[in-house]
Amino acid sequence: MSNIIAYFVLIIAVILGTAANGFAKGANGFTLLIPSLLTAVMIVGCMFTLSIVMKTIPVGITYASFAGLCIIATTIVGIFKFNQMPDFFTIIGLTLIISGVLIVNLLGKTG
């Protein structure tokens, strides 16, 4: 698989991971059946897609990219779906996470 396809699959993993986080919030501590089941399905799909990505992109880079992007995406979901506005220091931290993901992927060595 080419790197471009692997990164496309990584984006799918981020979408699934972010959806799992949103459904987990809505599951109310896994006391609601449908959001709990959706959380489980999304997590399994997320891990499956991550395992495909790791065939091409090294595990550390894959997971660093996934975690950073999922944190940013989940924060955006929190803003729009749950009205959770980040404060100044949270925004600084998120900016550092974005910087880290870019550094790992654009400047880091994968071999």
N, CA and C atoms as a LAMMPS dump frame, in Angstrom:
ITEM: TIMESTEP
0
ITEM: NUMBER OF ATOMS
333
ITEM: BOX BOUNDS ff ff ff
-5.0000000000000000e+02 5.0000000000000000e+02
-5.0000000000000000e+02 5.0000000000000000e+02
-5.0000000000000000e+02 5.0000000000000000e+02
ITEM: ATOMS id mol type element x y z
1 1 1 N 0.856 -1.171 0
2 1 2 C 0 0 0
3 1 3 C 0.904 1.235 0
4 2 1 N 0.513 2.239 -0.77
5 2 2 C 1.303 3.465 -0.82
6 2 3 C 1.066 4.303 0.441
7 3 1 N 1.994 5.217 0.676
8 3 2 C 1.847 6.104 1.837
9 3 3 C 0.591 6.959 1.741
10 4 1 N 0.233 7.378 0.541
11 4 2 C -0.951 8.227 0.374
12 4 3 C -2.2 7.464 0.8
13 5 1 N -2.323 6.225 0.375
14 5 2 C -3.469 5.409 0.771
15 5 3 C -3.436 5.159 2.274
16 6 1 N -2.244 4.89 2.813
17 6 2 C -2.125 4.654 4.257
18 6 3 C -2.584 5.875 5.049
19 7 1 N -2.223 7.065 4.596
20 7 2 C -2.656 8.274 5.303
21 7 3 C -4.161 8.497 5.138
22 8 1 N -4.719 8.117 4.002
23 8 2 C -6.165 8.191 3.82
24 8 3 C -6.878 7.267 4.821
25 9 1 N -6.353 6.047 4.969
26 9 2 C -6.923 5.093 5.932
27 9 3 C -6.739 5.62 7.357
28 10 1 N -5.618 6.3 7.61
29 10 2 C -5.398 6.909 8.932
30 10 3 C -6.47 7.958 9.232
31 11 1 N -6.838 8.732 8.234
32 11 2 C -7.897 9.726 8.43
33 11 3 C -9.221 9.034 8.774
34 12 1 N -9.482 7.894 8.13
35 12 2 C -10.685 7.121 8.466
36 12 3 C -10.623 6.667 9.923
37 13 1 N -9.436 6.222 10.367
38 13 2 C -9.265 5.811 11.767
39 13 3 C -9.533 6.982 12.708
40 14 1 N -9.069 8.171 12.349
41 14 2 C -9.301 9.359 13.173
42 14 3 C -10.797 9.673 13.241
43 15 1 N -11.477 9.564 12.115
44 15 2 C -12.924 9.814 12.093
45 15 3 C -13.644 8.807 12.987
46 16 1 N -13.268 7.532 12.863
47 16 2 C -13.893 6.499 13.694
48 16 3 C -13.573 6.705 15.177
49 17 1 N -12.323 7.049 15.481
50 17 2 C -11.929 7.294 16.871
51 17 3 C -12.652 8.487 17.465
52 18 1 N -12.791 9.535 16.666
53 18 2 C -13.503 10.723 17.127
54 18 3 C -14.981 10.418 17.344
55 19 1 N -15.564 9.66 16.427
56 19 2 C -16.974 9.259 16.587
57 19 3 C -17.141 8.424 17.853
58 20 1 N -16.194 7.516 18.099
59 20 2 C -16.259 6.69 19.313
60 20 3 C -16.231 7.568 20.556
61 21 1 N -15.384 8.592 20.548
62 21 2 C -15.32 9.503 21.696
63 21 3 C -16.633 10.254 21.891
64 22 1 N -17.215 10.71 20.804
65 22 2 C -18.496 11.419 20.897
66 22 3 C -19.61 10.517 21.401
67 23 1 N -19.653 9.283 20.88
68 23 2 C -20.671 8.352 21.345
69 23 3 C -20.432 7.952 22.804
70 24 1 N -19.164 7.849 23.211
71 24 2 C -18.866 7.501 24.606
72 24 3 C -19.393 8.576 25.545
73 25 1 N -19.251 9.831 25.152
74 25 2 C -19.805 10.928 25.972
75 25 3 C -21.325 10.799 26.056
76 26 1 N -21.943 10.473 24.916
77 26 2 C -23.391 10.33 24.887
78 26 3 C -23.908 9.066 25.546
79 27 1 N -23.01 8.088 25.786
80 27 2 C -23.421 6.816 26.393
81 27 3 C -23.671 6.947 27.894
82 28 1 N -23.309 8.108 28.456
83 28 2 C -23.575 8.384 29.871
84 28 3 C -23.014 7.284 30.778
85 29 1 N -21.709 7.061 30.646
86 29 2 C -21.071 6.033 31.473
87 29 3 C -21.488 4.623 31.075
88 30 1 N -21.768 4.437 29.802
89 30 2 C -22.213 3.154 29.238
90 30 3 C -23.503 2.651 29.89
91 31 1 N -24.371 3.597 30.224
92 31 2 C -25.675 3.217 30.773
93 31 3 C -26.771 3.252 29.705
94 32 1 N -26.464 3.807 28.534
95 32 2 C -27.424 3.856 27.433
96 32 3 C -26.981 2.89 26.337
97 33 1 N -27.865 1.99 25.94
98 33 2 C -27.501 0.873 25.063
99 33 3 C -26.992 1.313 23.699
100 34 1 N -27.746 2.097 22.966
101 34 2 C -27.378 2.423 21.582
102 34 3 C -26.06 3.201 21.505
103 35 1 N -25.888 4.285 22.26
104 35 2 C -24.595 4.973 22.199
105 35 3 C -23.439 4.076 22.656
106 36 1 N -23.691 3.175 23.598
107 36 2 C -22.646 2.249 24.057
108 36 3 C -22.252 1.285 22.945
109 37 1 N -23.243 0.747 22.249
110 37 2 C -22.951 -0.164 21.13
111 37 3 C -22.238 0.564 19.991
112 38 1 N -22.686 1.778 19.695
113 38 2 C -22.017 2.561 18.655
114 38 3 C -20.571 2.861 19.035
115 39 1 N -20.321 3.15 20.299
116 39 2 C -18.953 3.372 20.768
117 39 3 C -18.098 2.139 20.51
118 40 1 N -18.603 0.972 20.874
119 40 2 C -17.851 -0.277 20.699
120 40 3 C -17.564 -0.557 19.223
121 41 1 N -18.564 -0.38 18.385
122 41 2 C -18.384 -0.628 16.949
123 41 3 C -17.349 0.332 16.368
124 42 1 N -17.432 1.599 16.747
125 42 2 C -16.475 2.593 16.235
126 42 3 C -15.051 2.294 16.702
127 43 1 N -14.901 1.86 17.939
128 43 2 C -13.561 1.538 18.448
129 43 3 C -12.978 0.346 17.69
130 44 1 N -13.777 -0.677 17.455
131 44 2 C -13.289 -1.837 16.71
132 44 3 C -12.891 -1.418 15.291
133 45 1 N -13.737 -0.614 14.64
134 45 2 C -13.407 -0.126 13.302
135 45 3 C -12.155 0.718 13.295
136 46 1 N -12 1.531 14.319
137 46 2 C -10.816 2.379 14.455
138 46 3 C -9.551 1.541 14.592
139 47 1 N -9.582 0.548 15.463
140 47 2 C -8.405 -0.302 15.658
141 47 3 C -8.09 -1.119 14.398
142 48 1 N -9.133 -1.556 13.7
143 48 2 C -8.927 -2.293 12.453
144 48 3 C -8.213 -1.414 11.428
145 49 1 N -8.696 -0.189 11.249
146 49 2 C -8.056 0.687 10.27
147 49 3 C -6.635 1.063 10.697
148 50 1 N -6.415 1.26 11.991
149 50 2 C -5.049 1.537 12.456
150 50 3 C -4.121 0.371 12.158
151 51 1 N -4.605 -0.858 12.303
152 51 2 C -3.761 -2.024 12.024
153 51 3 C -3.396 -2.089 10.544
154 52 1 N -4.291 -1.637 9.681
155 52 2 C -3.98 -1.59 8.247
156 52 3 C -2.9 -0.544 7.982
157 53 1 N -3.034 0.619 8.601
158 53 2 C -2.052 1.697 8.42
159 53 3 C -0.67 1.246 8.868
160 54 1 N -0.621 0.488 9.98
161 54 2 C 0.67 0.077 10.543
162 54 3 C 1.413 -0.923 9.654
163 55 1 N 0.782 -1.441 8.625
164 55 2 C 1.49 -2.277 7.652
165 55 3 C 2.427 -1.432 6.802
166 56 1 N 2.132 -0.14 6.685
167 56 2 C 2.902 0.753 5.817
168 56 3 C 3.689 1.801 6.595
169 57 1 N 3.037 2.423 7.57
170 57 2 C 3.66 3.508 8.342
171 57 3 C 4.08 2.94 9.695
172 58 1 N 5.292 3.253 10.161
173 58 2 C 5.75 2.716 11.446
174 58 3 C 4.765 3 12.579
175 59 1 N 4.715 2.08 13.534
176 59 2 C 3.721 2.13 14.61
177 59 3 C 3.781 3.434 15.405
178 60 1 N 4.968 3.921 15.708
179 60 2 C 5.097 5.153 16.498
180 60 3 C 4.547 6.36 15.77
181 61 1 N 4.845 6.461 14.489
182 61 2 C 4.349 7.58 13.691
183 61 3 C 2.84 7.456 13.497
184 62 1 N 2.383 6.23 13.243
185 62 2 C 0.946 6.009 13.086
186 62 3 C 0.202 6.45 14.327
187 63 1 N 0.642 5.972 15.482
188 63 2 C -0.109 6.261 16.696
189 63 3 C 0.029 7.712 17.133
190 64 1 N 1.219 8.297 16.944
191 64 2 C 1.384 9.718 17.279
192 64 3 C 0.464 10.575 16.416
193 65 1 N 0.4 10.258 15.144
194 65 2 C -0.47 11.01 14.236
195 65 3 C -1.929 10.805 14.601
196 66 1 N -2.305 9.551 14.828
197 66 2 C -3.684 9.235 15.184
198 66 3 C -4.093 9.95 16.472
199 67 1 N -3.275 9.829 17.497
200 67 2 C -3.626 10.407 18.797
201 67 3 C -3.751 11.928 18.704
202 68 1 N -2.779 12.559 18.067
203 68 2 C -2.82 14.016 17.951
204 68 3 C -4.027 14.503 17.169
205 69 1 N -4.273 13.874 16.017
206 69 2 C -5.409 14.293 15.196
207 69 3 C -6.741 13.983 15.871
208 70 1 N -6.797 12.873 16.584
209 70 2 C -8.028 12.498 17.271
210 70 3 C -8.317 13.468 18.431
211 71 1 N -7.287 13.911 19.106
212 71 2 C -7.458 14.9 20.179
213 71 3 C -8.023 16.2 19.607
214 72 1 N -7.451 16.649 18.503
215 72 2 C -7.921 17.89 17.884
216 72 3 C -9.366 17.724 17.409
217 73 1 N -9.643 16.621 16.707
218 73 2 C -10.999 16.392 16.184
219 73 3 C -12.016 16.259 17.314
220 74 1 N -11.636 15.566 18.386
221 74 2 C -12.552 15.405 19.514
222 74 3 C -12.816 16.747 20.203
223 75 1 N -11.811 17.593 20.256
224 75 2 C -12.002 18.926 20.813
225 75 3 C -13.002 19.718 19.975
226 76 1 N -12.883 19.6 18.656
227 76 2 C -13.81 20.292 17.76
228 76 3 C -15.231 19.762 17.962
229 77 1 N -15.371 18.449 18.097
230 77 2 C -16.692 17.863 18.384
231 77 3 C -17.22 18.414 19.707
232 78 1 N -16.357 18.493 20.707
233 78 2 C -16.766 19.029 22.004
234 78 3 C -17.268 20.461 21.906
235 79 1 N -16.624 21.241 21.061
236 79 2 C -17.041 22.635 20.888
237 79 3 C -18.436 22.699 20.275
238 80 1 N -18.631 21.957 19.188
239 80 2 C -19.882 22.088 18.44
240 80 3 C -21.032 21.247 18.995
241 81 1 N -20.724 20.054 19.482
242 81 2 C -21.801 19.167 19.94
243 81 3 C -22.131 19.361 21.424
244 82 1 N -21.108 19.619 22.232
245 82 2 C -21.323 19.679 23.681
246 82 3 C -21.096 21.079 24.261
247 83 1 N -20.844 22.066 23.39
248 83 2 C -20.648 23.451 23.815
249 83 3 C -19.539 23.582 24.862
250 84 1 N -18.446 22.872 24.642
251 84 2 C -17.299 22.901 25.559
252 84 3 C -16.195 23.758 24.939
253 85 1 N -16.113 24.993 25.37
254 85 2 C -15.151 25.923 24.789
255 85 3 C -13.79 25.816 25.49
256 86 1 N -12.716 25.577 24.725
257 86 2 C -11.381 25.506 25.331
258 86 3 C -10.912 26.884 25.786
259 87 1 N -10.145 26.886 26.876
260 87 2 C -9.598 28.154 27.346
261 87 3 C -8.271 28.434 26.634
262 88 1 N -7.644 29.542 26.996
263 88 2 C -6.414 29.99 26.343
264 88 3 C -5.31 28.939 26.406
265 89 1 N -5.088 28.359 27.569
266 89 2 C -4.005 27.391 27.72
267 89 3 C -4.302 26.082 26.986
268 90 1 N -5.564 25.731 26.908
269 90 2 C -5.94 24.549 26.127
270 90 3 C -5.64 24.78 24.656
271 91 1 N -5.929 25.963 24.167
272 91 2 C -5.638 26.292 22.769
273 91 3 C -4.134 26.248 22.512
274 92 1 N -3.337 26.741 23.444
275 92 2 C -1.881 26.657 23.299
276 92 3 C -1.448 25.191 23.235
277 93 1 N -1.967 24.371 24.128
278 93 2 C -1.627 22.956 24.132
279 93 3 C -2.034 22.262 22.847
280 94 1 N -3.222 22.562 22.357
281 94 2 C -3.674 21.962 21.097
282 94 3 C -2.807 22.406 19.93
283 95 1 N -2.367 23.649 19.946
284 95 2 C -1.455 24.146 18.91
285 95 3 C -0.135 23.38 18.954
286 96 1 N 0.354 23.096 20.15
287 96 2 C 1.581 22.305 20.282
288 96 3 C 1.38 20.878 19.774
289 97 1 N 0.2 20.302 20.011
290 97 2 C -0.087 18.963 19.502
291 97 3 C -0.077 18.972 17.981
292 98 1 N -0.731 19.962 17.374
293 98 2 C -0.728 20.065 15.913
294 98 3 C 0.698 20.201 15.394
295 99 1 N 1.495 21.034 16.062
296 99 2 C 2.901 21.208 15.667
297 99 3 C 3.65 19.886 15.745
298 100 1 N 3.421 19.139 16.81
299 100 2 C 4.079 17.848 16.978
300 100 3 C 3.715 16.862 15.887
301 101 1 N 2.433 16.789 15.546
302 101 2 C 1.998 15.89 14.474
303 101 3 C 2.655 16.279 13.15
304 102 1 N 2.707 17.571 12.868
305 102 2 C 3.352 18.022 11.636
306 102 3 C 4.844 17.706 11.626
307 103 1 N 5.526 17.952 12.739
308 103 2 C 6.96 17.654 12.825
309 103 3 C 7.226 16.17 12.625
310 104 1 N 6.455 15.326 13.295
311 104 2 C 6.639 13.871 13.176
312 104 3 C 6.455 13.423 11.73
313 105 1 N 5.436 13.933 11.063
314 105 2 C 5.13 13.463 9.721
315 105 3 C 5.937 14.113 8.616
316 106 1 N 6.295 15.375 8.786
317 106 2 C 7.005 16.072 7.718
318 106 3 C 8.52 16.064 7.873
319 107 1 N 8.992 16.014 9.098
320 107 2 C 10.439 16.099 9.321
321 107 3 C 11.047 14.84 9.909
322 108 1 N 10.212 14.009 10.549
323 108 2 C 10.727 12.8 11.178
324 108 3 C 11.121 11.735 10.161
325 109 1 N 12.063 10.904 10.551
326 109 2 C 12.479 9.782 9.691
327 109 3 C 11.626 8.572 10.031
328 110 1 N 11.141 7.883 9.003
329 110 2 C 10.249 6.759 9.224
330 110 3 C 10.984 5.425 9.186
331 111 1 N 12.212 5.405 8.849
332 111 2 C 12.926 4.142 8.674
333 111 3 C 13.657 3.783 9.875
